[in-house]
Amino acid sequence: MATPDGISDRDWGKVHTLALLLVTASVTSKKKANKAYSQKLLRYLNRLEVKYGELPSILATRACYIVGNKRKETLLCRAYRLSMQRNDLLNQAEIAHSLSSLYIENLRRYREGINWLGKLKAHARKAKDKYLEQEYDRLRLEAQKIKAKSGKPASSIREHERGGVGS
């Protein structure tokens, strides 16, 4: 369960445990517990950052548990840049997925979503990650819905992914 950027099994296992407790609290509608676990997880991520430095896994995980799309976007973009600098293919794929999802599902921003979908597709293939390849297909369909609702002339998502039409 260690991260590709070097966080130990033991340390990342605690992140996993706190995330599971947070999800359980969310599902059971225990708002106080949810907030407490969220704060505990964010504090623990801060401690990991002191121990390991600024790493893509820490930044991307923090982005999942904070409020505010702008803050999420900033953290995820920084995490992606770090993963590129480190040649960390697994984090590149996961973070491209998170950014694709953020732009398409949350922000409904077609161009940015398509840009990140192209990166997701490439990274998922390199990583041979079937789940992320399926997520690419799902998010591509969501992006097509956004494009259809915009009323703008339809151009192929594949053209946008390649940096073509209107990019």
C-alpha positions in Angstrom: 0.0 0.0 0.0 3.0 2.3 -0.2 2.7 5.2 -2.5 4.7 5.5 -5.8 6.3 8.6 -4.5 7.8 6.9 -1.4 5.4 7.1 1.5 5.8 4.0 3.6 3.1 1.3 3.9 2.6 2.1 7.5 2.2 5.8 7.1 -0.1 5.5 4.0 -2.1 2.8 5.7 -3.1 5.3 8.4 -4.3 7.6 5.6 -6.4 4.7 4.2 -7.9 3.9 7.6 -8.8 7.6 8.3 -10.4 7.8 4.8 -12.4 4.7 5.4 -13.6 6.1 8.8 -14.6 9.3 7.0 -16.5 7.5 4.3 -18.3 5.4 6.9 -19.3 8.6 8.9 -20.5 10.2 5.6 -22.6 7.2 4.7 -24.2 6.9 8.2 -24.9 10.7 8.2 -22.8 11.3 11.3 -21.9 15.0 10.6 -19.8 15.5 13.8 -17.9 12.3 13.2 -17.5 13.2 9.5 -16.0 16.6 10.4 -13.8 15.2 13.1 -12.4 12.5 10.8 -11.9 15.0 8.0 -9.9 17.3 10.3 -8.0 14.4 11.6 -7.1 13.2 8.1 -6.0 16.7 7.0 -3.9 17.1 10.1 -2.3 13.7 9.4 -1.5 14.7 5.8 0.2 17.8 7.2 2.3 15.6 9.4 3.2 13.4 6.5 4.2 16.5 4.5 6.5 17.6 7.3 8.1 14.1 7.3 8.3 13.4 3.5 8.1 16.9 1.9 5.6 18.0 -0.7 4.6 14.9 -2.6 1.9 14.3 -5.3 0.1 11.6 -3.2 -0.2 14.0 -0.2 -1.4 17.0 -2.3 -3.8 15.0 -4.3 -5.3 13.2 -1.3 -5.6 16.6 0.5 -7.5 17.9 -2.6 -10.1 15.1 -2.2 -10.9 16.1 1.4 -11.0 19.9 1.3 -13.9 22.2 0.5 -13.8 24.5 -2.5 -13.2 23.6 -6.1 -10.6 26.3 -6.6 -8.5 25.0 -3.8 -8.9 21.4 -5.1 -7.9 22.6 -8.6 -4.8 24.4 -7.3 -3.6 21.4 -5.2 -4.3 18.9 -8.0 -2.4 21.0 -10.6 0.5 21.3 -8.2 0.4 17.6 -7.5 0.4 16.8 -11.2 3.4 19.1 -11.9 5.3 17.3 -9.1 4.4 13.9 -10.5 5.7 14.9 -13.9 8.9 16.1 -12.4 9.3 12.8 -10.6 8.3 10.7 -13.6 5.6 9.2 -11.3 3.3 7.5 -13.9 0.8 6.1 -11.3 0.2 9.5 -9.7 0.1 11.2 -13.1 -2.7 8.9 -14.1 -4.6 9.2 -10.8 -4.3 13.0 -10.7 -5.3 13.4 -14.4 -8.4 11.4 -13.5 -9.1 13.7 -10.5 -8.7 16.8 -12.7 -10.8 15.4 -15.5 -13.5 14.6 -13.0 -13.3 18.0 -11.3 -13.5 20.0 -14.6 -16.2 17.8 -16.2 -18.4 16.7 -13.3 -18.0 19.6 -10.8 -17.1 22.7 -12.7 -18.7 21.7 -16.1 -15.8 23.2 -17.9 -15.6 21.4 -21.2 -12.2 22.6 -22.6 -10.3 22.0 -19.4 -12.0 18.6 -19.0 -11.1 17.5 -22.5 -7.5 18.6 -22.0 -7.3 16.5 -18.9 -9.1 13.6 -20.5 -6.4 13.4 -23.1 -3.8 13.2 -20.4 -5.9 10.6 -18.5 -6.2 8.4 -21.5 -2.4 8.5 -22.2 -1.4 7.9 -18.6 -4.0 5.1 -18.1 -2.7 3.3 -21.1 0.9 3.6 -20.1 0.0 2.4 -16.6 -2.2 -0.4 -18.0 -4.9 0.7 -15.6 -8.2 -0.8 -16.7 -10.2 1.1 -14.1 -8.9 4.5 -15.3 -9.5 3.5 -18.9 -13.1 2.8 -18.0 -13.3 6.1 -16.2 -11.9 7.8 -19.3 -14.9 6.4 -21.3 -17.4 7.4 -18.6 -16.0 11.0 -18.3 -15.8 11.3 -22.1 -19.6 10.6 -22.3 -20.2 13.3 -19.6 -18.1 15.8 -21.6 -20.1 15.0 -24.7 -23.3 15.9 -22.7 -21.7 19.2 -21.6 -20.8 20.0 -25.2 -24.3 19.1 -26.4 -26.0 21.4 -23.9 -23.7 24.3 -24.8 -25.3 24.7 -28.2 -22.0 25.3 -29.8 -21.0 23.5 -33.0 -20.0 20.0 -32.3 -16.4 19.1 -32.8 -14.9 15.8 -31.9 -13.6 15.3 -28.4 -10.7 13.5 -29.9 -9.7 16.7 -31.8 -9.7 18.6 -28.5 -7.7 15.9 -26.8 -5.1 16.3 -29.6 -5.0 20.1 -29.2 -7.0 20.7 -32.4 -10.3 22.5 -33.0 -10.7 25.5 -30.7 -8.1 24.4 -28.2 
